[in-house]
Structure formats: structure tokens, C-alpha cells
């Protein structure tokens, strides 16, 4: 896996439990949480968009996403 450049979410506080995001060269979006950085959620833009939309209460079905361990 290529080295990723991680950015902390602007919604994360300065304390623990921060969410980090990175985009791989193939466009895959990677998400991790600071308390368990070895668990990484990977999703396409479409999958992540569907997930966010469903959490916002629209009732849309989120596409499955995969997780990996480093």
C-alpha cells in the first residue's frame, strides 16, 4: 500500500478520538480513528457519499465498505 497523507477532520477536537482521512492514488478514501489507527475504513467516493447521506436521515441505502488492518 502506498504511503498516505492523513489529515485530521476539522470536526475533531484537540483531544483523543480524532477522525483522520486520506485519499489513495486510485481515489479510494481511507478513514481511521486516532484511538485505533490500525483499523482503516476504505470506501469509494460514491460509497462514502451514500453512507453520509444515510446518516443524515434521507433513508438512502449505503453501499458496503471494507475495513483493513495494517
HTML snippet that shows the backbone in 3Dmol.js (N, CA, C, O; Angstrom):
<script src="https://3Dmol.org/build/3Dmol-min.js"></script>
<div id="view" style="width:600px;height:400px;position:relative"></div>
<script>
const pdb = `
ATOM      1  N   UNK A   1       0.847  -1.172   0.000  1.00  0.00           N
ATOM      2  CA  UNK A   1       0.000   0.000   0.000  1.00  0.00           C
ATOM      3  C   UNK A   1       0.893   1.235   0.000  1.00  0.00           C
ATOM      4  O   UNK A   1       1.859   1.301   0.760  1.00  0.00           O
ATOM      5  N   UNK A   2       0.575   2.223  -0.854  1.00  0.00           N
ATOM      6  CA  UNK A   2       1.389   3.442  -0.867  1.00  0.00           C
ATOM      7  C   UNK A   2       1.215   4.233   0.427  1.00  0.00           C
ATOM      8  O   UNK A   2       0.199   4.114   1.113  1.00  0.00           O
ATOM      9  N   UNK A   3       2.206   5.025   0.740  1.00  0.00           N
ATOM     10  CA  UNK A   3       2.139   5.880   1.923  1.00  0.00           C
ATOM     11  C   UNK A   3       1.031   6.912   1.717  1.00  0.00           C
ATOM     12  O   UNK A   3       0.964   7.554   0.668  1.00  0.00           O
ATOM     13  N   UNK A   4       0.169   7.070   2.711  1.00  0.00           N
ATOM     14  CA  UNK A   4      -0.945   8.005   2.621  1.00  0.00           C
ATOM     15  C   UNK A   4      -0.638   9.256   3.438  1.00  0.00           C
ATOM     16  O   UNK A   4       0.066   9.193   4.446  1.00  0.00           O
ATOM     17  N   UNK A   5      -1.162  10.375   3.001  1.00  0.00           N
ATOM     18  CA  UNK A   5      -1.058  11.626   3.738  1.00  0.00           C
ATOM     19  C   UNK A   5      -2.379  11.820   4.479  1.00  0.00           C
ATOM     20  O   UNK A   5      -3.412  12.093   3.867  1.00  0.00           O
ATOM     21  N   UNK A   6      -2.332  11.677   5.789  1.00  0.00           N
ATOM     22  CA  UNK A   6      -3.538  11.754   6.613  1.00  0.00           C
ATOM     23  C   UNK A   6      -3.803  13.182   7.058  1.00  0.00           C
ATOM     24  O   UNK A   6      -2.878  13.914   7.412  1.00  0.00           O
ATOM     25  N   UNK A   7      -5.075  13.576   7.037  1.00  0.00           N
ATOM     26  CA  UNK A   7      -5.498  14.889   7.518  1.00  0.00           C
ATOM     27  C   UNK A   7      -6.539  14.689   8.605  1.00  0.00           C
ATOM     28  O   UNK A   7      -7.432  13.852   8.472  1.00  0.00           O
ATOM     29  N   UNK A   8      -6.424  15.454   9.677  1.00  0.00           N
ATOM     30  CA  UNK A   8      -7.404  15.364  10.759  1.00  0.00           C
ATOM     31  C   UNK A   8      -8.661  16.127  10.359  1.00  0.00           C
ATOM     32  O   UNK A   8      -8.586  17.225   9.808  1.00  0.00           O
ATOM     33  N   UNK A   9      -9.799  15.541  10.639  1.00  0.00           N
ATOM     34  CA  UNK A   9     -11.070  16.198  10.363  1.00  0.00           C
ATOM     35  C   UNK A   9     -11.171  17.499  11.133  1.00  0.00           C
ATOM     36  O   UNK A   9     -10.742  17.581  12.284  1.00  0.00           O
ATOM     37  N   UNK A  10     -11.729  18.505  10.509  1.00  0.00           N
ATOM     38  CA  UNK A  10     -11.914  19.787  11.196  1.00  0.00           C
ATOM     39  C   UNK A  10     -12.994  19.688  12.264  1.00  0.00           C
ATOM     40  O   UNK A  10     -13.118  20.583  13.100  1.00  0.00           O
ATOM     41  N   UNK A  11     -13.772  18.620  12.249  1.00  0.00           N
ATOM     42  CA  UNK A  11     -14.794  18.407  13.273  1.00  0.00           C
ATOM     43  C   UNK A  11     -14.239  17.698  14.504  1.00  0.00           C
ATOM     44  O   UNK A  11     -14.943  17.569  15.506  1.00  0.00           O
ATOM     45  N   UNK A  12     -13.001  17.240  14.448  1.00  0.00           N
ATOM     46  CA  UNK A  12     -12.373  16.567  15.582  1.00  0.00           C
ATOM     47  C   UNK A  12     -11.831  17.604  16.552  1.00  0.00           C
ATOM     48  O   UNK A  12     -11.330  18.655  16.152  1.00  0.00           O
ATOM     49  N   UNK A  13     -11.941  17.287  17.830  1.00  0.00           N
ATOM     50  CA  UNK A  13     -11.406  18.204  18.833  1.00  0.00           C
ATOM     51  C   UNK A  13      -9.898  17.991  18.950  1.00  0.00           C
ATOM     52  O   UNK A  13      -9.328  17.145  18.260  1.00  0.00           O
ATOM     53  N   UNK A  14      -9.275  18.742  19.805  1.00  0.00           N
ATOM     54  CA  UNK A  14      -7.832  18.612  20.009  1.00  0.00           C
ATOM     55  C   UNK A  14      -7.488  17.408  20.875  1.00  0.00           C
ATOM     56  O   UNK A  14      -6.323  17.016  20.953  1.00  0.00           O
ATOM     57  N   UNK A  15      -8.481  16.820  21.522  1.00  0.00           N
ATOM     58  CA  UNK A  15      -8.242  15.663  22.399  1.00  0.00           C
ATOM     59  C   UNK A  15      -8.208  14.379  21.578  1.00  0.00           C
ATOM     60  O   UNK A  15      -8.005  14.415  20.364  1.00  0.00           O
ATOM     61  N   UNK A  16      -8.406  13.261  22.235  1.00  0.00           N
ATOM     62  CA  UNK A  16      -8.402  11.973  21.538  1.00  0.00           C
ATOM     63  C   UNK A  16      -9.696  11.792  20.745  1.00  0.00           C
ATOM     64  O   UNK A  16     -10.546  12.682  20.706  1.00  0.00           O
ATOM     65  N   UNK A  17      -9.826  10.641  20.124  1.00  0.00           N
ATOM     66  CA  UNK A  17     -10.991  10.302  19.296  1.00  0.00           C
ATOM     67  C   UNK A  17     -11.101  11.203  18.072  1.00  0.00           C
ATOM     68  O   UNK A  17     -12.191  11.645  17.709  1.00  0.00           O
ATOM     69  N   UNK A  18      -9.983  11.464  17.455  1.00  0.00           N
ATOM     70  CA  UNK A  18      -9.962  12.272  16.240  1.00  0.00           C
ATOM     71  C   UNK A  18     -10.146  11.365  15.025  1.00  0.00           C
ATOM     72  O   UNK A  18      -9.685  10.223  15.017  1.00  0.00           O
ATOM     73  N   UNK A  19     -10.810  11.874  14.016  1.00  0.00           N
ATOM     74  CA  UNK A  19     -11.005  11.148  12.770  1.00  0.00           C
ATOM     75  C   UNK A  19     -10.033  11.712  11.740  1.00  0.00           C
ATOM     76  O   UNK A  19      -9.910  12.926  11.581  1.00  0.00           O
ATOM     77  N   UNK A  20      -9.343  10.805  11.041  1.00  0.00           N
ATOM     78  CA  UNK A  20      -8.391  11.191  10.003  1.00  0.00           C
ATOM     79  C   UNK A  20      -8.857  10.646   8.661  1.00  0.00           C
ATOM     80  O   UNK A  20      -9.474   9.583   8.596  1.00  0.00           O
ATOM     81  N   UNK A  21      -8.561  11.375   7.595  1.00  0.00           N
ATOM     82  CA  UNK A  21      -8.962  10.986   6.244  1.00  0.00           C
ATOM     83  C   UNK A  21      -7.760  11.109   5.311  1.00  0.00           C
ATOM     84  O   UNK A  21      -6.922  11.997   5.471  1.00  0.00           O
ATOM     85  N   UNK A  22      -7.690  10.209   4.340  1.00  0.00           N
ATOM     86  CA  UNK A  22      -6.632  10.253   3.323  1.00  0.00           C
ATOM     87  C   UNK A  22      -7.223   9.713   2.025  1.00  0.00           C
ATOM     88  O   UNK A  22      -8.134   8.886   2.046  1.00  0.00           O
ATOM     89  N   UNK A  23      -6.702  10.183   0.907  1.00  0.00           N
ATOM     90  CA  UNK A  23      -7.117   9.683  -0.398  1.00  0.00           C
ATOM     91  C   UNK A  23      -5.942   8.970  -1.042  1.00  0.00           C
ATOM     92  O   UNK A  23      -4.848   9.523  -1.149  1.00  0.00           O
ATOM     93  N   UNK A  24      -6.181   7.733  -1.471  1.00  0.00           N
ATOM     94  CA  UNK A  24      -5.149   6.926  -2.130  1.00  0.00           C
ATOM     95  C   UNK A  24      -5.030   7.365  -3.588  1.00  0.00           C
ATOM     96  O   UNK A  24      -5.934   8.017  -4.109  1.00  0.00           O
ATOM     97  N   UNK A  25      -3.929   7.017  -4.250  1.00  0.00           N
ATOM     98  CA  UNK A  25      -3.745   7.383  -5.660  1.00  0.00           C
ATOM     99  C   UNK A  25      -4.873   6.890  -6.570  1.00  0.00           C
ATOM    100  O   UNK A  25      -5.153   7.508  -7.596  1.00  0.00           O
ATOM    101  N   UNK A  26      -5.523   5.781  -6.200  1.00  0.00           N
ATOM    102  CA  UNK A  26      -6.624   5.270  -7.023  1.00  0.00           C
ATOM    103  C   UNK A  26      -7.961   5.942  -6.717  1.00  0.00           C
ATOM    104  O   UNK A  26      -8.981   5.578  -7.303  1.00  0.00           O
ATOM    105  N   UNK A  27      -7.970   6.924  -5.801  1.00  0.00           N
ATOM    106  CA  UNK A  27      -9.182   7.659  -5.465  1.00  0.00           C
ATOM    107  C   UNK A  27      -9.947   7.095  -4.278  1.00  0.00           C
ATOM    108  O   UNK A  27     -10.928   7.688  -3.830  1.00  0.00           O
ATOM    109  N   UNK A  28      -9.502   5.952  -3.766  1.00  0.00           N
ATOM    110  CA  UNK A  28     -10.159   5.365  -2.606  1.00  0.00           C
ATOM    111  C   UNK A  28      -9.952   6.264  -1.394  1.00  0.00           C
ATOM    112  O   UNK A  28      -8.851   6.762  -1.159  1.00  0.00           O
ATOM    113  N   UNK A  29     -11.016   6.466  -0.629  1.00  0.00           N
ATOM    114  CA  UNK A  29     -10.948   7.290   0.570  1.00  0.00           C
ATOM    115  C   UNK A  29     -10.714   6.372   1.766  1.00  0.00           C
ATOM    116  O   UNK A  29     -11.387   5.353   1.918  1.00  0.00           O
ATOM    117  N   UNK A  30      -9.761   6.740   2.607  1.00  0.00           N
ATOM    118  CA  UNK A  30      -9.411   5.967   3.795  1.00  0.00           C
ATOM    119  C   UNK A  30      -9.744   6.806   5.027  1.00  0.00           C
ATOM    120  O   UNK A  30      -9.423   7.993   5.084  1.00  0.00           O
ATOM    121  N   UNK A  31     -10.385   6.182   6.007  1.00  0.00           N
ATOM    122  CA  UNK A  31     -10.727   6.848   7.257  1.00  0.00           C
ATOM    123  C   UNK A  31     -10.186   6.019   8.407  1.00  0.00           C
ATOM    124  O   UNK A  31     -10.215   4.789   8.360  1.00  0.00           O
ATOM    125  N   UNK A  32      -9.694   6.688   9.437  1.00  0.00           N
ATOM    126  CA  UNK A  32      -9.259   5.995  10.650  1.00  0.00           C
ATOM    127  C   UNK A  32      -9.538   6.888  11.848  1.00  0.00           C
ATOM    128  O   UNK A  32      -9.742   8.094  11.715  1.00  0.00           O
ATOM    129  N   UNK A  33      -9.542   6.270  13.011  1.00  0.00           N
ATOM    130  CA  UNK A  33      -9.816   6.963  14.258  1.00  0.00           C
ATOM    131  C   UNK A  33      -8.556   6.906  15.105  1.00  0.00           C
ATOM    132  O   UNK A  33      -7.885   5.875  15.139  1.00  0.00           O
ATOM    133  N   UNK A  34      -8.225   7.981  15.780  1.00  0.00           N
ATOM    134  CA  UNK A  34      -6.943   8.079  16.480  1.00  0.00           C
ATOM    135  C   UNK A  34      -6.765   7.051  17.590  1.00  0.00           C
ATOM    136  O   UNK A  34      -5.634   6.668  17.890  1.00  0.00           O
ATOM    137  N   UNK A  35      -7.852   6.595  18.208  1.00  0.00           N
ATOM    138  CA  UNK A  35      -7.720   5.618  19.289  1.00  0.00           C
ATOM    139  C   UNK A  35      -7.378   4.220  18.780  1.00  0.00           C
ATOM    140  O   UNK A  35      -6.898   3.392  19.554  1.00  0.00           O
ATOM    141  N   UNK A  36      -7.614   3.936  17.497  1.00  0.00           N
ATOM    142  CA  UNK A  36      -7.322   2.621  16.919  1.00  0.00           C
ATOM    143  C   UNK A  36      -6.862   2.810  15.471  1.00  0.00           C
ATOM    144  O   UNK A  36      -7.577   2.420  14.548  1.00  0.00           O
ATOM    145  N   UNK A  37      -5.684   3.403  15.256  1.00  0.00           N
ATOM    146  CA  UNK A  37      -5.245   3.776  13.908  1.00  0.00           C
ATOM    147  C   UNK A  37      -4.939   2.606  12.977  1.00  0.00           C
ATOM    148  O   UNK A  37      -4.769   2.809  11.774  1.00  0.00           O
ATOM    149  N   UNK A  38      -4.866   1.383  13.512  1.00  0.00           N
ATOM    150  CA  UNK A  38      -4.611   0.230  12.645  1.00  0.00           C
ATOM    151  C   UNK A  38      -5.865  -0.250  11.921  1.00  0.00           C
ATOM    152  O   UNK A  38      -5.770  -1.019  10.965  1.00  0.00           O
ATOM    153  N   UNK A  39      -7.030   0.194  12.366  1.00  0.00           N
ATOM    154  CA  UNK A  39      -8.283  -0.146  11.684  1.00  0.00           C
ATOM    155  C   UNK A  39      -8.613   0.991  10.727  1.00  0.00           C
ATOM    156  O   UNK A  39      -8.795   2.136  11.140  1.00  0.00           O
ATOM    157  N   UNK A  40      -8.688   0.657   9.446  1.00  0.00           N
ATOM    158  CA  UNK A  40      -8.915   1.671   8.414  1.00  0.00           C
ATOM    159  C   UNK A  40     -10.149   1.310   7.611  1.00  0.00           C
ATOM    160  O   UNK A  40     -10.270   0.190   7.114  1.00  0.00           O
ATOM    161  N   UNK A  41     -11.054   2.249   7.487  1.00  0.00           N
ATOM    162  CA  UNK A  41     -12.245   2.106   6.659  1.00  0.00           C
ATOM    163  C   UNK A  41     -11.894   2.612   5.272  1.00  0.00           C
ATOM    164  O   UNK A  41     -11.392   3.726   5.123  1.00  0.00           O
ATOM    165  N   UNK A  42     -12.157   1.795   4.250  1.00  0.00           N
ATOM    166  CA  UNK A  42     -11.882   2.207   2.874  1.00  0.00           C
ATOM    167  C   UNK A  42     -13.200   2.269   2.127  1.00  0.00           C
ATOM    168  O   UNK A  42     -14.051   1.392   2.282  1.00  0.00           O
ATOM    169  N   UNK A  43     -13.373   3.313   1.307  1.00  0.00           N
ATOM    170  CA  UNK A  43     -14.602   3.467   0.540  1.00  0.00           C
ATOM    171  C   UNK A  43     -14.335   4.295  -0.709  1.00  0.00           C
ATOM    172  O   UNK A  43     -13.427   5.125  -0.745  1.00  0.00           O
ATOM    173  N   UNK A  44     -15.141   4.053  -1.721  1.00  0.00           N
ATOM    174  CA  UNK A  44     -15.096   4.924  -2.901  1.00  0.00           C
ATOM    175  C   UNK A  44     -15.835   6.215  -2.540  1.00  0.00           C
ATOM    176  O   UNK A  44     -16.509   6.285  -1.512  1.00  0.00           O
ATOM    177  N   UNK A  45     -15.705   7.220  -3.381  1.00  0.00           N
ATOM    178  CA  UNK A  45     -16.445   8.469  -3.144  1.00  0.00           C
ATOM    179  C   UNK A  45     -17.942   8.191  -3.091  1.00  0.00           C
ATOM    180  O   UNK A  45     -18.649   8.731  -2.241  1.00  0.00           O
ATOM    181  N   UNK A  46     -18.422   7.349  -4.002  1.00  0.00           N
ATOM    182  CA  UNK A  46     -19.857   7.034  -4.051  1.00  0.00           C
ATOM    183  C   UNK A  46     -20.303   6.324  -2.776  1.00  0.00           C
ATOM    184  O   UNK A  46     -21.356   6.646  -2.225  1.00  0.00           O
ATOM    185  N   UNK A  47     -19.511   5.362  -2.304  1.00  0.00           N
ATOM    186  CA  UNK A  47     -19.857   4.638  -1.086  1.00  0.00           C
ATOM    187  C   UNK A  47     -19.882   5.566   0.119  1.00  0.00           C
ATOM    188  O   UNK A  47     -20.811   5.514   0.925  1.00  0.00           O
ATOM    189  N   UNK A  48     -18.870   6.413   0.247  1.00  0.00           N
ATOM    190  CA  UNK A  48     -18.819   7.335   1.379  1.00  0.00           C
ATOM    191  C   UNK A  48     -19.961   8.339   1.302  1.00  0.00           C
ATOM    192  O   UNK A  48     -20.569   8.674   2.318  1.00  0.00           O
ATOM    193  N   UNK A  49     -20.250   8.816   0.098  1.00  0.00           N
ATOM    194  CA  UNK A  49     -21.367   9.744  -0.080  1.00  0.00           C
ATOM    195  C   UNK A  49     -22.692   9.114   0.324  1.00  0.00           C
ATOM    196  O   UNK A  49     -23.517   9.755   0.976  1.00  0.00           O
ATOM    197  N   UNK A  50     -22.896   7.844  -0.068  1.00  0.00           N
ATOM    198  CA  UNK A  50     -24.124   7.146   0.305  1.00  0.00           C
ATOM    199  C   UNK A  50     -24.205   6.945   1.814  1.00  0.00           C
ATOM    200  O   UNK A  50     -25.277   7.081   2.403  1.00  0.00           O
ATOM    201  N   UNK A  51     -23.083   6.624   2.438  1.00  0.00           N
ATOM    202  CA  UNK A  51     -23.048   6.444   3.889  1.00  0.00           C
ATOM    203  C   UNK A  51     -23.412   7.744   4.601  1.00  0.00           C
ATOM    204  O   UNK A  51     -24.234   7.742   5.517  1.00  0.00           O
ATOM    205  N   UNK A  52     -22.810   8.837   4.191  1.00  0.00           N
ATOM    206  CA  UNK A  52     -23.087  10.142   4.807  1.00  0.00           C
ATOM    207  C   UNK A  52     -24.541  10.524   4.599  1.00  0.00           C
ATOM    208  O   UNK A  52     -25.200  10.997   5.525  1.00  0.00           O
ATOM    209  N   UNK A  53     -25.048  10.322   3.384  1.00  0.00           N
ATOM    210  CA  UNK A  53     -26.447  10.642   3.096  1.00  0.00           C
ATOM    211  C   UNK A  53     -27.383   9.836   3.987  1.00  0.00           C
ATOM    212  O   UNK A  53     -28.362  10.373   4.506  1.00  0.00           O
ATOM    213  N   UNK A  54     -27.089   8.552   4.167  1.00  0.00           N
ATOM    214  CA  UNK A  54     -27.957   7.723   5.003  1.00  0.00           C
ATOM    215  C   UNK A  54     -27.928   8.176   6.458  1.00  0.00           C
ATOM    216  O   UNK A  54     -28.953   8.140   7.139  1.00  0.00           O
ATOM    217  N   UNK A  55     -26.768   8.600   6.937  1.00  0.00           N
ATOM    218  CA  UNK A  55     -26.681   9.091   8.308  1.00  0.00           C
ATOM    219  C   UNK A  55     -27.390  10.421   8.485  1.00  0.00           C
ATOM    220  O   UNK A  55     -27.812  10.755   9.592  1.00  0.00           O
ATOM    221  N   UNK A  56     -27.523  11.169   7.430  1.00  0.00           N
ATOM    222  CA  UNK A  56     -28.228  12.446   7.516  1.00  0.00           C
ATOM    223  C   UNK A  56     -29.739  12.248   7.521  1.00  0.00           C
ATOM    224  O   UNK A  56     -30.496  13.213   7.615  1.00  0.00           O
ATOM    225  N   UNK A  57     -30.174  10.997   7.418  1.00  0.00           N
ATOM    226  CA  UNK A  57     -31.587  10.721   7.580  1.00  0.00           C
ATOM    227  C   UNK A  57     -32.407  10.669   6.311  1.00  0.00           C
ATOM    228  O   UNK A  57     -33.635  10.726   6.378  1.00  0.00           O
ATOM    229  N   UNK A  58     -31.774  10.563   5.158  1.00  0.00           N
ATOM    230  CA  UNK A  58     -32.545  10.536   3.922  1.00  0.00           C
ATOM    231  C   UNK A  58     -33.145   9.164   3.643  1.00  0.00           C
ATOM    232  O   UNK A  58     -34.025   9.037   2.792  1.00  0.00           O
ATOM    233  N   UNK A  59     -32.682   8.139   4.348  1.00  0.00           N
ATOM    234  CA  UNK A  59     -33.176   6.792   4.120  1.00  0.00           C
ATOM    235  C   UNK A  59     -32.473   6.075   2.984  1.00  0.00           C
ATOM    236  O   UNK A  59     -32.856   4.954   2.647  1.00  0.00           O
ATOM    237  N   UNK A  60     -31.451   6.683   2.376  1.00  0.00           N
ATOM    238  CA  UNK A  60     -30.722   6.041   1.289  1.00  0.00           C
ATOM    239  C   UNK A  60     -29.975   4.826   1.811  1.00  0.00           C
ATOM    240  O   UNK A  60     -29.535   4.816   2.961  1.00  0.00           O
ATOM    241  N   UNK A  61     -29.830   3.823   0.994  1.00  0.00           N
ATOM    242  CA  UNK A  61     -29.089   2.623   1.334  1.00  0.00           C
ATOM    243  C   UNK A  61     -27.604   2.868   1.075  1.00  0.00           C
ATOM    244  O   UNK A  61     -27.215   3.194  -0.047  1.00  0.00           O
ATOM    245  N   UNK A  62     -26.787   2.715   2.091  1.00  0.00           N
ATOM    246  CA  UNK A  62     -25.341   2.884   1.949  1.00  0.00           C
ATOM    247  C   UNK A  62     -24.740   1.637   1.330  1.00  0.00           C
ATOM    248  O   UNK A  62     -25.110   0.519   1.689  1.00  0.00           O
ATOM    249  N   UNK A  63     -23.819   1.823   0.408  1.00  0.00           N
ATOM    250  CA  UNK A  63     -23.108   0.703  -0.203  1.00  0.00           C
ATOM    251  C   UNK A  63     -22.158   0.121   0.818  1.00  0.00           C
ATOM    252  O   UNK A  63     -21.660   0.850   1.676  1.00  0.00           O
ATOM    253  N   UNK A  64     -21.886  -1.202   0.750  1.00  0.00           N
ATOM    254  CA  UNK A  64     -20.946  -1.798   1.707  1.00  0.00           C
ATOM    255  C   UNK A  64     -19.545  -1.211   1.555  1.00  0.00           C
ATOM    256  O   UNK A  64     -19.114  -0.879   0.450  1.00  0.00           O
ATOM    257  N   UNK A  65     -18.854  -1.092   2.660  1.00  0.00           N
ATOM    258  CA  UNK A  65     -17.468  -0.631   2.660  1.00  0.00           C
ATOM    259  C   UNK A  65     -16.618  -1.701   3.313  1.00  0.00           C
ATOM    260  O   UNK A  65     -17.135  -2.571   4.013  1.00  0.00           O
ATOM    261  N   UNK A  66     -15.320  -1.642   3.087  1.00  0.00           N
ATOM    262  CA  UNK A  66     -14.431  -2.645   3.669  1.00  0.00           C
ATOM    263  C   UNK A  66     -13.490  -2.011   4.665  1.00  0.00           C
ATOM    264  O   UNK A  66     -13.157  -0.831   4.552  1.00  0.00           O
ATOM    265  N   UNK A  67     -13.059  -2.792   5.644  1.00  0.00           N
ATOM    266  CA  UNK A  67     -12.063  -2.332   6.608  1.00  0.00           C
ATOM    267  C   UNK A  67     -10.834  -3.201   6.464  1.00  0.00           C
ATOM    268  O   UNK A  67     -10.935  -4.369   6.088  1.00  0.00           O
ATOM    269  N   UNK A  68      -9.678  -2.643   6.758  1.00  0.00           N
ATOM    270  CA  UNK A  68      -8.434  -3.390   6.708  1.00  0.00           C
ATOM    271  C   UNK A  68      -7.647  -3.135   7.963  1.00  0.00           C
ATOM    272  O   UNK A  68      -7.792  -2.085   8.589  1.00  0.00           O
ATOM    273  N   UNK A  69      -6.825  -4.069   8.335  1.00  0.00           N
ATOM    274  CA  UNK A  69      -5.886  -3.909   9.437  1.00  0.00           C
ATOM    275  C   UNK A  69      -4.517  -3.699   8.831  1.00  0.00           C
ATOM    276  O   UNK A  69      -4.146  -4.402   7.891  1.00  0.00           O
ATOM    277  N   UNK A  70      -3.753  -2.745   9.350  1.00  0.00           N
ATOM    278  CA  UNK A  70      -2.385  -2.515   8.861  1.00  0.00           C
ATOM    279  C   UNK A  70      -1.508  -3.660   9.225  1.00  0.00           C
ATOM    280  O   UNK A  70      -0.320  -3.655   8.902  1.00  0.00           O
TER     281      UNK A  70
END
`;
const viewer = $3Dmol.createViewer("view");
viewer.addModel(pdb, "pdb");
viewer.setStyle({}, {cartoon: {color: "spectrum"}});
viewer.zoomTo();
viewer.render();
</script>
